[in-house]
Amino acid sequence: MAKELEREGIPTVLLCNIVPIALTVGANRVVPTRGIQYPTGDPSLSREQEEAWRERLLMTALAALETPVNDPTVFPVISGPAGEQWGVKGDSI
Amino acid sequence: MGLRIVHYINQFFAGIGGEEKADLPPELRSGPLGPGRLIQSLLEGRGEVVATLICGDTYFAEHQEEACRHSAELLLTVKPDLLLAGPAFASGRYGLACGEVARLALHELKIPAVAAMHPENPGAQAAVAGAHIVPCGSSAASMKEAVPRLLALGIKLATGADVSPDVDGYLPRGIRKNVTAELPASARALDMLLAKIAGRSFASEVPLPQFDRVPPAPPVPDLRWATVALLTEGGLVPRGNPDRIESSRASRYARYPIGELRAFVPGEFESVHGGYATDHANADPNRLVPLDVARRLEKAGRIGRLHEVYYTTVGNGTSVQKAQSFAREIAAELRAGGVQAAILTAT
């Protein structure tokens, strides 16, 4: 599905755990996640930590969508405190 | 008397006209036309091109169902022993039509059929749906090589001879046939291993699937001004699964509004995916579709706008073809909704 969306000109980032499959199939923008059952979570963390992880994951995903690629490319999750550079911290829902 | 052959061509090769005549609906003319004359001359008494089925390329592409139905009716009036289509070379609409007519003749009318086209012609996808497709060059310059191969395979099929992609050069149709091997698998595997170690050539008996490459879409320079959509193949649906998405081999996808939601609330949404343990996702659906944080990033201005619906299906034994058709439809909707980028989560 990621490929077809890209074929139609919509940059698409695939958040998934089994990166080799994503690359074999040919997804162009891939962000590795921590588990098959929770692509944007990590149940081993506290709720606060998990949201911070999800935020880093999404920030990486957004960066992937803003980056030109030539081939299937993996974007490892940006490390460091979540949201700091974007001024998002503290803006709770 | 020999084989009675119907030959399918487009308006151009029939000599009717170019793009201005591409809206022509299917029609049947007696005898060979255009490349059909070459087929006729190669037959040398083994048969006859009794009729030519013609359809405009645009008509076929835009009215595929009707064009197929009408073509089938016309074919039934002749009941040929063989249908040959093309060669379509690299022409996309023509290739699509040739592939479809060949598939239809074989599967629905039980008439042996072969089409010829360049292997990268989008119409060559019909091979996966069971049509026999002979690869050829990309332009009509390869007509003289293409037509004899088209006819040769056609004659073999029409006379019930055994054919295979290796011997007859047609595109693999993804069909497995049981055969008796001379050696047991253990011996064949060792032979293959020894050949590999010695650097000799060997052929795998289980060809790996070939995935095409899609040129990456250009990035969105700055998502602060863009609309972004959330999608998942992880089966997240409102409680009760109102559209009854199947837990495996999904035949459908759905879209659900999230415009009013700040986050997914457990109990209101659930996963119906049958291919992984959904406890963690059900305990917090934002682990599957990251609505909570995406909404926060929207509020903070990092994302211009989150699209008002999210898309969902179940990617569990779902065929590649189905997934592709879902995504094509979704892409059209996303573009119509002004969406510039997509975040797709996979389990």
Interface residues (C-beta under 8 A of the other chain):
Chain A: M1 A2 K3 E4 L5 E6 R7 E8 G9 I10 P11 T12 V13 L14 L15 C16 N17 A22 T24 V25 G26 N28 R29 T33 G35 I36 Q37 Y38 P39 T40 G41 D42 P43 E50 E51 R54 E55 L57 L58 M59 A61 L62 L65 E66 T67 P68 V69 N70 D71 T73 G83 W86 G87 V88 D91 S92 I93
Chain B: F211 D212 R213 V214 P215 P216 A217 P218 P219 V220 P221 D222 L223 V228 L231 T232 E233 G234 R262 A263 Y276 A277 T278 D279 H280 A281 A283 D284 N286 R287 L288 V289 P290 D292 V293 A294 R295 R296 L297 K299 A300 R302 I303 T313 G315 A323 Q324 F326 A327 R328 I330 A331 A332 L334 R335 V339 Q340 A341 A342 I343 L344 T345 A346 T347
